[in-house]
Amino acid sequence: MSRTDSDLLAEIATAQGTPTYVYSARSLEAATLRWVEAAGDAERIFFAAKANTNLAVLRRLCGTGIGIEVATAGERARAERAGFPADRILLGGVPKSADVVVQGMGSGLGLVVLQAGHEVDAAVSAADPAHPTRIGVRVRPGIRAGAHPSLETGRTDAKFGFEPADVADIWSRLAATGGLEPEVLAVHLGSGIDSLEPWDRALDVLLELADGLAASGVPVREFDLGGGLGVDYSSDVDPDPAALIHGVDRRLLGTGLCSRFEPGRSIMARAGLLLTRVLYRREREGTPALVCDAGFTDFARFALYGAQHRIEAVAGSPAGPPTVDVLGPTCESGDVIGTGRSLHDVQPGDLLVVRDVGAYGFVMASNYNSRPRPAEVMLENGDFRVVRERETLEDLWRGEPTT
Ligand SMILES: Cc1ncc(COP(=O)(O)O)c(C=O)c1O
């Protein structure tokens, strides 16, 4: 960490308190441009909003020309609020209530991906021939991929999508309904995938399905290959979106099929860090554990997935063996931010940063223990601005009768 970086982080901690999420506008735009350049067209890339829904983040992403994949009415509302026009919004293939699907019909959305029977029923019942809707069908290809079992979404026993064997009937039903235009087969294999091989296998499944559907008179036009490309949390070197996209393009050459992608983590992870202050050291047989003011309520990725993010001292890189655990302050022993770090010289009051938390960081924060959620700030042009105020105590009981 350079001197200027640490000065700025210390200034943010003083002005805004800790824990605070710090995003870099330059970094999130650079990561987006890597995808856009590899795809040759911003319209093939849809940021998965679930990774980070801060309005300032979404506005920046909107400015790059890419689209956005939303999973809920709330994510859709945020995308609209941030300025995404309806035709750049993709209602994604995750479990949705019938109401969310109905609201998506005839509303100008670029694509609505259906992934369960009740979603198909809702789309058929609300289809509006005067305002047709492009439809995708999510397939469960039976592939294991993802950094943790909870992040594998394409395997046979996953709750998402249709069995390949069921797709032809669903496709025919959609095609026979005025106001629905089935055009896309979709997969999302999982999250944190570090090899391209799972997409290759998914393409085998999708190409065979598309072949079969060609006879239906309503051919598949496009594959939505979801998100899932990982980042290496232990280094600065990531799997390259260009390798994924060019590999897919090669497989689709001559088929007339196009493809799109829904990256979340690989656009946002590197663009965020979590700033936290050490509350106290607890010595355990000569080895300290550091208890800091960020807990699993602020950053859940270690508790949920055992994810080990790099953790550094803002004031410098202390030496010593990698034996120091970094713990949160809440009332559970599972409240851990990371384990086995070289942070021996760190003292109470010192600042730490948890790296690469721009994706699935703040969006997974909770109010457990009645802890107000952290502030979020954006670094822009060498300075910072608050893009979400830290929650106040009053925020904690908003909507509850207080007398
Ligand atoms: C349908 C869909 N698309 C895209 C993504 C984004 O995945 P990632 O952040 O791993 O790129 C997800 C994540 O769960 C998803 O469910």
The ligand as a Gaussian input file, in Angstrom:
#p B3LYP/6-31G(d) Opt

LIG

0 1
 C      -28.105000     -16.007000     -12.759000
 C      -26.806000     -15.432000     -12.280000
 N      -26.057000     -14.714000     -13.142000
 C      -24.881000     -14.168000     -12.755000
 C      -24.401000     -14.329000     -11.485000
 C      -23.091000     -13.684000     -11.115000
 O      -22.122000     -14.581000     -10.751000
 P      -20.634000     -14.082000     -10.440000
 O      -20.737000     -12.964000      -9.484000
 O      -19.964000     -15.270000      -9.882000
 O      -20.040000     -13.636000     -11.743000
 C      -25.145000     -15.068000     -10.551000
 C      -24.626000     -15.272000      -9.191000
 O      -25.129000     -15.995000      -8.387000
 C      -26.392000     -15.629000     -10.960000
 O      -27.151000     -16.316000     -10.100000

